[in-house]
Amino acid sequence: MNKKEEFDEQINLYYKYLFEFGNTYHGWAKKHGIHDTVLFVLSEINETLPYCTQNEICEKLFLPKQTVSLVLSGLEKKGYILRELNPKDRRNKLVRFTEQGDQYAKGILSELKAAEIEALSNISQEERQSMFASFGLLSDLLAKSLSK
């Protein structure tokens, strides 16, 4: 096998596992009655407590404004979030959990976190450190390569 074939095979493996990660989260969310996009929006709101903006969610999750707006509208109809006027930028509302939404998000996100911790606990500390160092290195090098 020549170098090009070797790299092609490795890139295919990279995509295989990247898509398997996405499929795993998609299946888990579906099993819990939500779309994975909703799961990730809930996670982002939770990470930026007490509030965030729709633009921040779009930027962090690489989602179109329309998609995030639809997700937020659904969460708002269920009483899970409030969208309030942003005094610093009247075009971009502040998003925050209601008490009901906070309880809902923390419940579903803590269940997800427990599953992620269980999975990671089956990998040695050295392997986890190596894996995350490799992810970071690949991310940096790919960003450099794609910015040329």
LINTA-V41722 format. One record per pair of residues at least 24 apart in sequence whose ideal C-beta (glycine too) atoms are under 10 Angstrom apart, sorted by the first residue. I is the first residue (numbers start at 1). J is the second residue. D is the distance in whole Angstrom. If there is no record, write none. Layout:
# LINTA-V41722
I_J_D / I_J_D
This chain:
# LINTA-V41722
14_138_8 / 14_142_10 / 24_115_10 / 24_119_9 / 25_112_8 / 25_116_10 / 28_108_10 / 28_111_9 / 28_112_7 / 28_115_7 / 28_116_10 / 29_108_9 / 29_112_9 / 32_107_10 / 32_108_6 / 32_111_8 / 32_112_9 / 33_108_9 / 34_71_10 / 34_74_9 / 34_75_10 / 34_104_10 / 34_108_8 / 35_71_8 / 35_74_9 / 37_61_8 / 37_63_7 / 37_67_7 / 37_68_8 / 37_70_9 / 37_71_6 / 38_70_10 / 38_71_6 / 38_72_10 / 38_74_7 / 38_75_7 / 38_80_10 / 38_108_9 / 39_71_10 / 39_105_10 / 39_108_7 / 39_109_8 / 39_112_7 / 40_71_9 / 41_67_9 / 41_68_7 / 41_71_5 / 41_72_7 / 41_74_10 / 41_75_7 / 41_81_9 / 41_95_9 / 41_105_10 / 42_71_9 / 42_75_8 / 42_80_8 / 42_81_9 / 42_97_9 / 42_101_8 / 42_104_8 / 42_105_5 / 42_106_9 / 42_108_7 / 42_109_6 / 42_112_10 / 43_105_8 / 43_108_9 / 43_109_6 / 43_112_8 / 43_113_9 / 44_68_9 / 44_95_9 / 45_72_9 / 45_75_8 / 45_80_9 / 45_81_7 / 45_95_6 / 45_96_7 / 45_97_6 / 45_101_8 / 45_102_9 / 45_105_7 / 45_109_10 / 46_97_8 / 46_101_10 / 46_102_8 / 46_105_5 / 46_106_7 / 46_108_10 / 46_109_6 / 46_110_10 / 47_109_9 / 48_95_9 / 48_96_9 / 49_96_8 / 49_97_8 / 49_102_8 / 49_105_10 / 50_94_9 / 50_96_6 / 50_97_8 / 50_102_10 / 51_81_10 / 51_82_9 / 51_83_10 / 51_84_8 / 51_86_9 / 51_93_9 / 51_94_4 / 51_95_6 / 51_96_4 / 51_97_9 / 52_94_7 / 52_95_6 / 52_96_8 / 53_83_10 / 53_86_6 / 53_88_9 / 53_89_7 / 53_91_10 / 53_92_5 / 53_93_7 / 53_94_6 / 53_95_7 / 54_83_8 / 54_86_10 / 54_91_10 / 54_92_6 / 54_93_7 / 54_94_9 / 54_95_6 / 55_86_10 / 55_89_8 / 55_91_9 / 55_92_5 / 55_93_10 / 56_92_9 / 56_94_10 / 56_95_9 / 57_95_7 / 68_95_9 / 75_101_7 / 75_104_9 / 75_105_9 / 76_101_9 / 78_104_8 / 79_104_9 / 80_104_6 / 80_105_7 / 81_105_9
